[in-house]
Every structure is written in C-alpha cells, then in structure tokens.
Amino acid sequence: MRKKVIREGAIFALLLVTLALLMHPDLLSDPSARFAQMQSRENHLHPLLYAALMYLIVLIFRGILGITARLFGHNAPSE
C-alpha cells in the first residue's frame, strides 16, 4: 500500500511540475516574479486544481487500459 501511495504521489507531483512549466515557462527564468503575481492575484490553489483534474484524467485512462488488458487476457501488472 505504501509503495502505491508513493508512486501515485510521484505521478501527481510530476504532473504538477510539468503543467506548471508548460503553462508558465517564465518559472525557469524568473520564478520570484511568477510567485509574486500569484500572491498579488491570490490564486494559490489553481496549480493544484489543474494538476488534480489532469491526474483524474490520467487515472481514468489508466483504468480503461487496465480493464481492456484484462478483457483481452493480458495480465495487468500486480500491485
């Protein structure tokens, strides 16, 4: 169970970082300015909300692939 939680947390963190860098490439060049904008607009939770939405989409996609693999007789990786 612990391995599964750590793996899913890593997937969520990877999605969060990837989405943040894709949506705001200035995070690499001037992160303090981006964080200052976030504080002035008081939108601290929007990166987490976008990452959670994308995580749910990925989770649904992984579930569909798992069900499809079981239907065609392929063994899904044991967890």
Secondary structure, DSSP 8 states (H G I E B T S, - for coil): -HHHHHHHHHHHHHHHHHHHHHH-THHHH-HHHHHHHHHHHT--SHHHHHHHHHHHHHHHHHHHHHHHHHHTT------
